[in-house]
Amino acid sequence: MSAFDQAAADAKPRLSRLEAAWVIARRDFVAVLFSRAFLFFLLGPLFPVLIGGIAGSIGKSVSQQTVSVQVGIAMSEADSAAMMAASDNLRPQLGSFLPRLTNVPEAHGNPDFDAREYMEARRGNYAAILTGTIEQPELVGTERQVGRWSGPVQMLAAETRANAGTDFPQVTTQIVASSAAAERTSRVRTAQAAQMVLFLLTILLGGMVLSNLAEEKGNKIIEILAAALPMDAVFMGKLFAMLAVSFVGIIVWGTFGWAFWAVAEDAIVTVTQTNYRDLPGPAVGWPVFISLGVIYFSMAYLLLGSLFLTIGAMASTVREVQTMSMPVTMLQIMVFFLSAANIGQTGTPMELTSVIFPLSSPFAMIARAAIEETLWTHAAALAWQAFAVLVLVKGGSMLFRKRVMKSGSGGRAKKRRFWQRRSDTAQPAE
């Protein structure tokens, strides 16, 4: 028995559960942080990031080729029909260069329709609204959308007048601060990105809990700790130790990412044609959103880690630990898909299911933070997730202690001695 194990055994009557958890957390944190394997662990995400960057660039290229944007038409019936006919004529040659034109129902037969007011009220789902006449078309929308679609609209207007031999009509514009489509789309993308980052970090870092437990099961350290300290305190200490190690890894990766961005920001903005300063923030604001992101990552990590510890309680060998962890990993992928499929569908049965189910709750709630402004639901969700962590840790620790006591070598030796005494007693005396 090592000096630490002897000290833990001697300290059993004097340590509370909180103190025992702190001892285990400090021990595991130092042991993992100063190991050589931790350095290789920090280098591991470089390859997924590289592959993800390549896949993202391909996906963006495909999206730009296949996704079109709706532009509403609030013109007279004849002009609307002429513009749509021109769009149908030119689309085979120009494809996604042209917007998808659709009539605005509220403008039909309404001479008092105000396109600017309609857009500022964020009604409908239009990137811009085309008003006026074919001779004097007017495009109302955000500066980015107006700049994007003024040229195509001018071409469509000219196509309707091709037989007249006139020049391209000049498109006048009205700029609005934002639109419902732009804001909604931006927040949904923020929710998707936050969910993806949360999921990748949880899956990538959650395996440390399992590997740490598997190592200590192999060399019998965990059984010594189970005999010296409350098992739920041991589990809780291990969870928070690995969570602290995960934050160290995130800080290291974040520092390198920030340094790379500081050096290559201009090149990145030029290539992607996107400046992060122009992106609208999430519904709750960036400071609250980032704070909630850190908290929800912690809860997702603790929930997954507590499940891994419960698996360790059920398994007898390291191989069983690794085999039984696969269903939990697949379950985590499925709950992520459940949360991702219901982004923006607040209040629907499936969305509420993803909020209530503990494993998917952090992903569903971080998406809500990006789209909805309500804050009290986050307090309720965090309380529910913390309760789920406590239940899983308590159940896993009870199961682990029960199996350790029954499957340990000492237990088997006691059983053999018991049955040997019974057989000796049963033999008749000579």
C-alpha positions as CSV (number, residue, x, y, z in Angstrom):
1,M,0.0,0.0,0.0
2,S,1.3,3.4,-1.0
3,A,1.8,6.3,1.4
4,F,-1.2,8.1,0.0
5,D,-3.5,5.0,0.3
6,Q,-2.3,4.5,3.9
7,A,-3.0,8.1,4.7
8,A,-6.4,7.9,3.1
9,A,-7.2,4.8,5.2
10,D,-6.1,6.5,8.4
11,A,-8.0,9.6,7.6
12,K,-11.3,7.9,7.0
13,P,-13.0,8.8,10.4
14,R,-11.8,12.4,10.1
15,L,-12.9,13.3,6.6
16,S,-16.3,14.5,5.6
17,R,-17.7,13.7,2.1
18,L,-16.7,17.2,0.9
19,E,-13.2,16.9,2.3
20,A,-12.8,13.5,0.8
21,A,-14.0,14.7,-2.6
22,W,-11.5,17.5,-2.4
23,V,-8.6,15.1,-1.6
24,I,-9.5,12.9,-4.6
25,A,-10.0,15.9,-6.9
26,R,-6.6,17.4,-6.0
27,R,-4.9,14.0,-6.3
28,D,-6.3,13.2,-9.7
29,F,-5.9,16.8,-11.1
30,V,-2.2,16.9,-10.3
31,A,-1.6,13.3,-11.5
32,V,-3.2,13.9,-14.9
33,L,-2.0,17.5,-15.4
34,F,1.7,16.6,-14.9
35,S,1.7,13.3,-16.8
36,R,3.4,13.0,-20.2
37,A,0.1,11.7,-21.8
38,F,-1.5,15.0,-21.1
39,L,0.8,16.7,-23.6
40,F,-0.3,14.3,-26.4
41,F,-3.9,14.8,-25.3
42,L,-3.5,18.5,-26.0
43,L,-2.2,17.8,-29.5
44,G,-5.1,15.4,-30.3
45,P,-7.7,18.0,-31.3
46,L,-5.5,19.4,-34.1
47,F,-6.5,16.6,-36.4
48,P,-10.3,16.9,-35.9
49,V,-10.0,20.7,-36.3
50,L,-8.1,20.3,-39.6
51,I,-10.6,17.8,-40.9
52,G,-13.5,19.9,-39.7
53,G,-12.1,23.0,-41.4
54,I,-11.8,21.1,-44.7
55,A,-15.3,19.7,-44.3
56,G,-16.7,23.1,-43.4
57,S,-15.2,24.8,-46.4
58,I,-16.7,22.1,-48.7
59,G,-20.1,22.4,-47.0
60,K,-20.1,26.2,-47.3
61,S,-19.3,25.9,-51.0
62,V,-22.1,23.4,-51.5
63,S,-24.5,25.5,-49.5
64,Q,-23.7,28.6,-51.5
65,Q,-24.5,26.7,-54.7
66,T,-27.8,25.2,-53.5
67,V,-29.4,27.6,-51.0
68,S,-31.3,30.6,-52.3
69,V,-32.9,33.5,-50.5
70,Q,-36.5,34.7,-50.8
71,V,-37.1,38.3,-51.9
72,G,-40.7,39.4,-51.4
73,I,-42.5,41.3,-54.2
74,A,-44.9,44.1,-53.3
75,M,-45.6,45.4,-56.8
76,S,-48.7,45.5,-58.9
77,E,-50.1,42.2,-60.2
78,A,-48.9,42.8,-63.7
79,D,-45.4,43.8,-62.6
80,S,-45.1,40.9,-60.2
81,A,-46.0,38.4,-62.9
82,A,-43.5,40.0,-65.3
83,M,-40.7,39.9,-62.8
84,M,-41.4,36.2,-61.9
85,A,-41.6,35.3,-65.6
86,A,-38.2,37.0,-66.1
87,S,-36.8,35.1,-63.2
88,D,-38.0,31.8,-64.7
89,N,-36.4,32.6,-68.0
90,L,-33.0,33.5,-66.6
91,R,-32.7,30.9,-63.8
92,P,-31.5,28.1,-66.1
93,Q,-28.5,30.2,-67.0
94,L,-27.9,32.1,-63.8
95,G,-29.0,29.6,-61.1
96,S,-28.4,30.8,-57.5
97,F,-27.3,34.2,-58.7
98,L,-31.0,35.1,-58.8
99,P,-33.2,35.4,-55.7
100,R,-36.3,33.4,-55.2
101,L,-39.2,35.8,-55.8
102,T,-42.4,35.4,-53.9
103,N,-45.5,37.6,-53.4
104,V,-46.0,39.3,-50.0
105,P,-49.6,38.3,-49.0
106,E,-50.0,41.4,-46.9
107,A,-49.3,43.7,-49.8
108,H,-51.9,42.2,-52.2
109,G,-54.7,44.7,-52.7
110,N,-53.3,47.0,-50.0
111,P,-52.4,50.4,-51.4
112,D,-51.1,51.5,-47.9
113,F,-48.6,48.7,-47.6
114,D,-45.3,50.1,-46.2
115,A,-42.4,47.8,-47.0
116,R,-39.9,49.5,-44.7
117,E,-42.3,49.3,-41.7
118,Y,-43.0,45.7,-42.6
119,M,-39.3,44.8,-42.6
120,E,-38.5,46.7,-39.4
121,A,-41.4,44.9,-37.7
122,R,-39.5,41.7,-38.7
123,R,-42.6,40.1,-40.2
124,G,-42.4,37.3,-42.7
125,N,-39.1,35.6,-43.7
126,Y,-37.8,37.8,-46.5
127,A,-34.2,38.9,-47.0
128,A,-35.6,42.0,-48.8
129,I,-38.8,43.3,-50.4
130,L,-39.1,44.6,-53.9
131,T,-41.6,47.5,-54.4
132,G,-42.2,50.3,-56.9
133,T,-42.6,49.5,-60.6
134,I,-40.5,47.8,-63.3
135,E,-39.4,51.3,-64.5
136,Q,-38.5,52.4,-61.0
137,P,-37.9,49.3,-58.8
138,E,-37.1,49.9,-55.1
139,L,-35.5,47.3,-52.9
140,V,-36.0,47.5,-49.1
141,G,-33.8,45.4,-46.7
142,T,-30.6,45.4,-44.7
143,E,-27.5,46.9,-46.2
144,R,-25.9,43.5,-46.9
145,Q,-29.0,42.0,-48.6
146,V,-29.7,45.2,-50.6
147,G,-26.1,45.2,-51.8
148,R,-26.4,41.5,-52.7
149,W,-29.6,41.6,-54.7
150,S,-29.7,45.1,-56.3
151,G,-27.8,43.8,-59.3
152,P,-29.9,40.7,-59.9
153,V,-33.1,42.7,-59.5
154,Q,-31.9,45.3,-62.0
155,M,-31.2,42.5,-64.4
156,L,-34.7,41.0,-64.0
157,A,-36.3,44.4,-64.5
158,A,-34.3,44.9,-67.7
159,E,-35.3,41.4,-68.9
160,T,-39.0,42.3,-68.6
161,R,-38.2,45.3,-70.9
162,A,-35.9,43.6,-73.3
163,N,-38.2,44.2,-76.3
164,A,-38.4,47.9,-75.6
165,G,-34.7,48.3,-76.1
166,T,-34.2,50.5,-73.0
167,D,-31.3,50.6,-70.6
168,F,-31.2,48.8,-67.3
169,P,-33.5,50.6,-64.8
170,Q,-31.9,52.1,-61.8
171,V,-32.8,50.4,-58.5
172,T,-33.4,52.7,-55.6
173,T,-32.9,51.3,-52.1
174,Q,-34.1,51.7,-48.5
175,I,-31.9,50.4,-45.7
176,V,-33.3,48.9,-42.5
177,A,-31.3,47.9,-39.5
178,S,-32.3,44.3,-39.5
179,S,-35.0,41.9,-40.6
180,A,-36.8,39.0,-39.1
181,A,-35.2,36.5,-41.5
182,A,-31.7,37.9,-41.0
183,E,-32.0,37.9,-37.2
184,R,-33.7,34.6,-36.9
185,T,-31.2,33.0,-39.3
186,S,-28.3,34.4,-37.4
187,R,-29.5,33.2,-34.0
188,V,-30.3,29.7,-35.4
189,R,-26.7,29.5,-36.7
190,T,-25.4,30.7,-33.4
191,A,-27.4,28.0,-31.6
192,Q,-26.2,25.3,-34.0
193,A,-22.5,26.4,-33.6
194,A,-22.9,26.5,-29.8
195,Q,-24.4,23.0,-29.7
196,M,-21.7,21.6,-32.0
197,V,-18.9,23.1,-29.9
198,L,-20.5,21.8,-26.7
199,F,-21.0,18.3,-28.1
200,L,-17.5,18.0,-29.5
201,L,-15.9,19.2,-26.3
202,T,-18.0,16.9,-24.1
203,I,-17.3,13.8,-26.3
204,L,-13.6,14.7,-26.6
205,L,-12.9,15.4,-23.0
206,G,-15.4,13.1,-21.3
207,G,-13.3,10.0,-22.2
208,M,-10.7,11.1,-19.6
209,V,-13.1,10.1,-16.8
210,L,-13.4,6.6,-18.3
211,S,-9.7,6.2,-19.0
212,N,-8.8,7.3,-15.4
213,L,-11.3,4.9,-13.9
214,A,-10.2,2.0,-16.1
215,E,-6.5,2.6,-15.1
216,E,-7.3,2.5,-11.4
217,K,-9.5,-0.5,-11.7
218,G,-6.7,-2.3,-13.4
219,N,-4.2,-1.7,-10.6
220,K,-6.7,-2.0,-7.8
221,I,-6.3,1.6,-6.5
222,I,-10.0,2.3,-6.8
223,E,-10.7,-0.7,-4.4
224,I,-8.4,0.7,-1.8
225,L,-10.0,4.1,-2.1
226,A,-13.5,2.5,-1.8
227,A,-12.4,0.9,1.5
228,A,-10.9,4.2,2.9
229,L,-13.4,6.9,1.7
230,P,-17.1,7.3,0.9
231,M,-17.5,6.1,-2.6
232,D,-19.8,8.9,-3.7
233,A,-17.1,11.4,-2.5
234,V,-14.5,9.5,-4.6
235,F,-16.7,9.7,-7.7
236,M,-17.5,13.3,-7.2
237,G,-13.8,14.1,-6.7
238,K,-12.9,12.3,-9.9
239,L,-15.6,14.1,-11.8
240,F,-14.5,17.6,-10.8
241,A,-10.8,16.8,-11.2
242,M,-11.4,15.7,-14.8
243,L,-13.6,18.8,-15.3
244,A,-10.8,21.0,-14.1
245,V,-8.3,19.3,-16.4
246,S,-10.7,19.8,-19.2
247,F,-10.8,23.5,-18.5
248,V,-7.0,23.6,-18.6
249,G,-7.1,22.0,-22.0
250,I,-9.8,24.4,-23.2
251,I,-7.7,27.4,-22.0
252,V,-4.6,26.1,-23.8
253,W,-6.5,25.5,-27.0
254,G,-8.3,28.9,-26.7
255,T,-5.0,30.7,-26.2
256,F,-3.5,29.2,-29.3
257,G,-6.7,29.9,-31.2
258,W,-6.7,33.5,-30.1
259,A,-3.0,33.9,-31.0
260,F,-3.7,32.5,-34.5
261,W,-6.7,34.8,-34.9
262,A,-4.7,37.8,-33.9
263,V,-2.1,37.0,-36.5
264,A,-4.4,35.9,-39.4
265,E,-7.6,37.9,-38.7
266,D,-7.4,40.0,-41.9
267,A,-6.7,36.9,-44.1
268,I,-9.5,34.9,-42.5
269,V,-12.0,37.8,-43.0
270,T,-10.8,38.3,-46.6
271,V,-11.2,34.6,-47.5
272,T,-14.5,34.0,-45.7
273,Q,-15.9,37.4,-46.5
274,T,-17.3,37.4,-42.9
275,N,-16.4,39.8,-40.1
276,Y,-17.4,38.6,-36.6
277,R,-18.0,42.2,-35.6
278,D,-20.9,42.3,-38.1
279,L,-22.6,39.2,-36.6
280,P,-25.7,39.9,-34.4
281,G,-25.4,38.5,-30.9
282,P,-27.6,35.8,-29.4
283,A,-30.9,36.7,-27.8
284,V,-29.5,36.9,-24.2
285,G,-26.4,38.9,-25.2
286,W,-22.9,37.6,-25.5
287,P,-21.7,38.0,-21.9
288,V,-24.7,35.9,-20.6
289,F,-24.5,33.5,-23.5
290,I,-20.8,32.8,-22.9
291,S,-21.4,32.3,-19.2
292,L,-24.3,29.9,-19.9
293,G,-22.1,28.1,-22.3
294,V,-19.4,27.5,-19.7
295,I,-22.0,26.3,-17.2
296,Y,-23.8,24.0,-19.6
297,F,-20.5,22.5,-20.7
298,S,-19.8,21.7,-17.1
299,M,-23.2,20.1,-16.6
300,A,-22.9,18.1,-19.8
301,Y,-19.5,16.9,-18.8
302,L,-20.6,16.0,-15.3
303,L,-23.6,14.1,-16.6
304,L,-21.6,12.1,-19.2
305,G,-18.8,11.5,-16.6
306,S,-21.2,10.2,-14.0
307,L,-22.6,7.8,-16.6
308,F,-19.0,6.6,-17.4
309,L,-18.4,6.1,-13.6
310,T,-21.6,4.1,-13.4
311,I,-20.3,1.9,-16.2
312,G,-17.1,1.4,-14.3
313,A,-19.2,0.2,-11.4
314,M,-20.9,-2.4,-13.5
315,A,-17.8,-3.7,-15.3
316,S,-15.3,-6.1,-13.8
317,T,-12.4,-5.7,-16.2
318,V,-10.9,-2.8,-18.3
319,R,-12.1,-4.5,-21.4
320,E,-15.7,-4.5,-20.2
321,V,-15.4,-0.8,-19.2
322,Q,-14.4,0.1,-22.8
323,T,-17.0,-2.2,-24.4
324,M,-19.9,-0.9,-22.2
325,S,-18.9,2.7,-22.8
326,M,-19.9,2.5,-26.5
327,P,-23.7,2.5,-25.9
328,V,-23.3,5.6,-23.7
329,T,-21.3,7.4,-26.5
330,M,-23.9,6.4,-29.1
331,L,-26.7,7.6,-26.7
332,Q,-25.0,11.0,-26.4
333,I,-24.8,11.3,-30.2
334,M,-28.5,10.5,-30.4
335,V,-29.5,13.1,-27.8
336,F,-27.4,15.6,-29.6
337,F,-29.3,14.9,-32.8
338,L,-32.6,15.2,-30.8
339,S,-31.6,18.7,-29.6
340,A,-30.2,19.9,-32.9
341,A,-33.4,18.8,-34.8
342,N,-35.6,20.9,-32.5
343,I,-33.7,24.2,-32.6
344,G,-36.1,27.1,-32.7
345,Q,-39.2,24.9,-32.0
346,T,-39.7,26.2,-28.5
347,G,-42.6,24.6,-26.7
348,T,-43.1,21.6,-29.0
349,P,-43.3,18.1,-27.4
350,M,-40.0,17.0,-28.9
351,E,-38.3,20.2,-27.9
352,L,-39.6,19.9,-24.3
353,T,-38.4,16.3,-24.3
354,S,-34.9,17.4,-25.2
355,V,-35.1,20.0,-22.4
356,I,-36.3,17.6,-19.7
357,F,-34.1,14.6,-20.6
358,P,-30.9,15.3,-18.5
359,L,-28.3,14.2,-21.2
360,S,-29.8,16.4,-23.9
361,S,-30.9,19.3,-21.6
362,P,-27.6,21.3,-21.8
363,F,-27.6,21.2,-25.6
364,A,-31.3,22.2,-25.8
365,M,-30.9,25.0,-23.3
366,I,-27.8,26.6,-24.9
367,A,-29.9,26.7,-28.2
368,R,-32.7,28.4,-26.3
369,A,-30.2,31.0,-25.0
370,A,-29.3,31.9,-28.5
371,I,-32.9,32.2,-29.8
372,E,-35.0,33.1,-26.7
373,E,-34.6,36.0,-24.3
374,T,-36.2,34.3,-21.3
375,L,-33.7,33.6,-18.4
376,W,-35.7,31.9,-15.7
377,T,-35.9,28.7,-17.6
378,H,-32.1,28.4,-17.5
379,A,-32.1,28.5,-13.7
380,A,-34.7,25.7,-13.6
381,A,-32.9,23.6,-16.1
382,L,-29.5,23.9,-14.3
383,A,-31.2,22.9,-11.0
384,W,-32.6,19.8,-12.7
385,Q,-29.3,18.9,-14.3
386,A,-27.4,19.2,-11.0
387,F,-30.0,17.0,-9.3
388,A,-29.5,14.4,-12.1
389,V,-25.8,14.5,-11.6
390,L,-26.2,13.8,-7.8
391,V,-28.6,10.9,-8.5
392,L,-26.3,9.3,-11.1
393,V,-23.2,9.7,-8.8
394,K,-25.0,8.3,-5.8
395,G,-26.4,5.3,-7.8
396,G,-23.1,4.6,-9.5
397,S,-21.2,4.7,-6.2
398,M,-23.7,2.3,-4.5
399,L,-23.5,-0.1,-7.4
400,F,-19.7,0.2,-7.5
401,R,-19.3,-0.6,-3.8
402,K,-21.7,-3.5,-4.1
403,R,-19.8,-5.1,-7.0
404,V,-16.4,-4.4,-5.5
405,M,-17.3,-6.1,-2.3
406,K,-18.6,-9.1,-4.2
407,S,-16.0,-9.4,-6.9
408,G,-12.8,-8.6,-5.1
409,S,-10.2,-11.2,-4.5
410,G,-10.6,-10.8,-0.7
411,G,-14.3,-11.6,-1.1
412,R,-13.6,-14.7,-3.1
413,A,-11.0,-15.8,-0.5
414,K,-13.5,-15.3,2.3
415,K,-16.1,-17.4,0.5
416,R,-13.6,-20.2,-0.1
417,R,-12.6,-20.2,3.6
418,F,-16.3,-20.2,4.6
419,W,-17.2,-23.2,2.5
420,Q,-14.0,-24.9,3.5
421,R,-15.0,-24.6,7.2
422,R,-18.4,-25.9,6.3
423,S,-17.0,-28.9,4.6
424,D,-14.5,-29.6,7.4
425,T,-17.4,-29.4,9.9
426,A,-19.5,-31.8,7.9
427,Q,-16.8,-34.5,7.8
428,P,-17.4,-37.2,10.5
429,A,-14.7,-37.7,13.1
430,E,-12.6,-40.9,12.8
